[in-house]
């Protein structure tokens, strides 16, 4: 089962759009490192390539669970997942909060992952 947050992240990252890196690399979270990823690009910080979409979804859900286990809030998790040096983190976070029903960025990830449509 996919969490709402994972689906929102995949949409934000462009997963499912033809030609988008997350779609091409079967990596809906655009993760650099994950259990199923390899790095065929130029360096260790390139976005990981994953063999199947199912493994890509599993890796994204695992990463979100790790953020929850670390006690992060949604805002803290998004700052790590979509750092300001590479993203418009404020917009990304606002999109996640709105997509999850207008929740507060300070909502613990343990609670965020329970939100379902």
Secondary structure, 3 states (H helix, E strand, C coil): CCCHHHHHHHHHHCCCCCCCHHHHCCCCCCCCCCCCEECCCCCCCCCCEECCHHHHHHHHHHHHHHHHHCCCEHHHHHHHHCCCCCCCHHHHHHHHHHHCCCCCCCCEHHHHCCCCC
